[in-house]
Amino acid sequence: RLGSRALSARIVLGAICAVIGLLSMAAPVAIGPGMFADGRHVVIALAALAGGPIAIAVTTLGAIGARIAQGGLVLAGTIGIFGSASAALVLSLILRRRLRLRLHLLAVAIAVVPVAITVPFMSATSLPSATIALGLGLVAATNFVGVEVIGHLYLWTRERTETLIAINRERQRIQAICIETRSAMFEAK
């Protein structure tokens, strides 16, 4: 739970996700000649799952800024980031309370949207079609697995935290009942 400082907590979460995305983008994995993969889309999905629209916006701005600073196929990368963020935002708004369903749909969206957006740009390069298909397939698979694994870890941690909070509240309620019972018994004597 983000508590009474929900806005600032979401901004901080978005900034943390943006930094993780920047670190991921700084050390991409080469999946073919001129093709690289990183975790920027997975981090956008995590921001959507944990922080909602504000965290998505902050993370997306950081990722787009880093993509522009990197150079290369800036338009393709920027549109891919924007596409992931748009899909994450729509799913975040539509499925506010259904976190598990949102996680699975985010995984599919983050696997498909950036790849679908990138295909026309990659087709215009001099890379062979087989290399492009293999590279984009690896990106899609990596994004899907990354969102599912990190998303499930997040949901497990969130559920555990909520359970511990509920147990603590129940413990306090039982202690209050015991104190009231003791004092009522003492007054009855």
Order of alpha helices (4+ residues) and beta strands (2+ residues): alpha-beta-beta-alpha-alpha-alpha-alpha
